[in-house]
């Protein structure tokens, strides 16, 4: 090949590469449909990701693994009405029994409780009072989980009766 000239076969190859520009031939409707499909996959992934997170969280609570539970918690941790929030891992470790053995026995509850979807980014697990562990009709103790920038996290404890 000499400088400045192309053979016919090389020219045809180049032309076919240049003609194949998918970003120029995708219609706005096709692009929008693709985006919506990807968004639906992300919601499905977020839900399955929550199931994995919750399984690990429940196992850690049942085992009393404070360090793992703390790693899966967002601070400050919101607490029920008129109860001071938990600012950090050190406070969490000190108050672990208050959080998971206070009004509800979370280890016992988490063996059978199912998460309730509150929104795409929020779930709650409702537990009965520890004095009435089989009273699932009255399960006001809510453990709250949210999708944060760093993934799913335990973000709060609430007594919905207060």
Phi and psi in degrees as a GROMACS rama.xvg file:
@    title "Ramachandran Plot"
@    xaxis  label "Phi"
@    yaxis  label "Psi"
@TYPE xy
-95.6724  157.783  UNK-2
-63.2426  131.236  UNK-3
89.2564  -6.11104  UNK-4
-124.673  148.85  UNK-5
-122.706  144.964  UNK-6
-71.9915  158.406  UNK-7
-60.2676  -40.9659  UNK-8
-65.8479  -37.1658  UNK-9
-68.6966  -38.444  UNK-10
-64.3292  -42.7055  UNK-11
-64.2558  -39.6407  UNK-12
-62.5161  -44.9514  UNK-13
-63.955  -41.5498  UNK-14
-64.8033  -39.1374  UNK-15
-70.0377  -33.551  UNK-16
-67.6441  -44.4896  UNK-17
-65.9748  -33.3587  UNK-18
-72.7204  -19.729  UNK-19
-94.5002  78.5091  UNK-20
-117.808  89.9285  UNK-21
-60.6079  -30.3563  UNK-22
-68.5519  -15.9077  UNK-23
-93.5469  -20.4445  UNK-24
-104.626  -3.82709  UNK-25
-80.7703  124.291  UNK-26
-73.3807  158.372  UNK-27
-58.8909  -34.657  UNK-28
-67.4305  -40.3452  UNK-29
-65.9758  -42.2552  UNK-30
-61.2795  -45.5056  UNK-31
-63.0212  -42.5699  UNK-32
-60.921  -41.8135  UNK-33
-62.2172  -42.964  UNK-34
-63.0434  -44.1341  UNK-35
-63.4576  -38.226  UNK-36
-63.6262  -45.0511  UNK-37
-61.8687  -39.4326  UNK-38
-65.1863  -37.6792  UNK-39
-67.2672  -35.2953  UNK-40
-65.7202  -38.5213  UNK-41
-65.6996  -36.7607  UNK-42
-66.7964  -41.882  UNK-43
-63.3025  -40.8585  UNK-44
-64.7132  -42.1143  UNK-45
-61.6191  -40.5544  UNK-46
-66.9769  -45.1143  UNK-47
-68.0215  -34.2059  UNK-48
-64.0899  -38.0108  UNK-49
-64.3613  -41.8882  UNK-50
-58.5835  -42.9111  UNK-51
-64.0677  -47.2782  UNK-52
-57.5985  -50.1214  UNK-53
-64.0016  -38.8293  UNK-54
-59.3947  -44.8522  UNK-55
-67.032  -41.6597  UNK-56
-63.1507  -49.0616  UNK-57
-58.5329  -45.605  UNK-58
-59.8158  -41.2479  UNK-59
-66.6302  -40.7047  UNK-60
-66.3507  -45.8833  UNK-61
-60.076  -38.3531  UNK-62
-80.3467  -10.2238  UNK-63
71.2757  28.4389  UNK-64
-82.8886  85.51  UNK-65
-59.4155  -39.2097  UNK-66
-64.9299  -44.7332  UNK-67
-66.0339  -42.9759  UNK-68
-62.0996  -41.8945  UNK-69
-62.83  -38.9079  UNK-70
-65.6238  -22.7233  UNK-71
-98.7015  11.6132  UNK-72
-113.011  142.541  UNK-73
-97.4163  132.387  UNK-74
-109.486  144.843  UNK-75
-71.8544  143.335  UNK-76
-85.6494  125.06  UNK-77
-73.0851  138.966  UNK-78
-121.228  169.114  UNK-79
-60.0342  167.874  UNK-80
-46.3688  130.133  UNK-81
63.5891  17.0171  UNK-82
-111.94  128.465  UNK-83
-61.6439  135.575  UNK-84
-65.0133  164.351  UNK-85
-99.5843  117.374  UNK-86
-78.6788  -33.9234  UNK-87
-156.174  -179.657  UNK-88
-62.599  -35.6704  UNK-89
-64.8995  -46.2014  UNK-90
-64.3258  -36.5598  UNK-91
-62.7433  -45.3441  UNK-92
-60.9762  -43.0944  UNK-93
-64.7313  -36.227  UNK-94
-102.701  12.6063  UNK-95
-52.6282  -48.6331  UNK-96
-63.6305  -37.1877  UNK-97
-61.149  -40.9626  UNK-98
-73.0807  -46.8989  UNK-99
-104.778  -8.06581  UNK-100
-131.382  10.7555  UNK-101
-72.7582  -98.2609  UNK-102
-77.0694  -28.1391  UNK-103
-125.764  152.019  UNK-104
-93.4086  92.3393  UNK-105
-62.2426  -38.3716  UNK-106
-60.1532  -42.5019  UNK-107
-71.304  -43.7818  UNK-108
-61.9985  -44.7472  UNK-109
-67.0025  -13.4458  UNK-110
-66.418  -28.9342  UNK-111
-130.361  -13.1772  UNK-112
-69.0884  144.27  UNK-113
-108.913  147.647  UNK-114
-74.5114  143.318  UNK-115
-107.878  123.271  UNK-116
-73.4845  124.541  UNK-117
-103.811  -28.6192  UNK-118
-164.693  -179.329  UNK-119
-63.6892  -22.1469  UNK-120
-116.386  11.4521  UNK-121
-149.802  135.165  UNK-122
-131.803  157.07  UNK-123
-132.705  144.406  UNK-124
-115.755  121.277  UNK-125
-101.69  133.277  UNK-126
-126.302  148.028  UNK-127
-77.5016  167.178  UNK-128
-61.6322  149.341  UNK-129
-66.6077  -23.8954  UNK-130
-75.2791  -19.8186  UNK-131
-131.43  65.8308  UNK-132
-64.3125  -18.4128  UNK-133
-100.914  6.00155  UNK-134
-88.5283  74.6415  UNK-135
-74.1093  -13.1474  UNK-136
-70.9142  -28.2297  UNK-137
-121.7  85.5862  UNK-138
-122.16  78.4988  UNK-139
-88.2226  -6.73485  UNK-140
-87.6548  115.767  UNK-141
-111.605  124.523  UNK-142
-96.372  124.626  UNK-143
-107.473  133.916  UNK-144
-126.42  136.734  UNK-145
-133.163  153.019  UNK-146
-84.3433  115.391  UNK-147
-108.865  -179.322  UNK-148
-61.3266  -27.5348  UNK-149
-101.867  18.2188  UNK-150
105.715  -169.997  UNK-151
-70.454  139.871  UNK-152
-144.83  150.346  UNK-153
-75.7692  120.972  UNK-154
-119.229  -11.5487  UNK-155
-173.715  161.315  UNK-156
-126.154  139.061  UNK-157
-146.907  146.922  UNK-158
-107.869  106.936  UNK-159
-68.0265  -10.3593  UNK-160
-81.1204  -13.9782  UNK-161
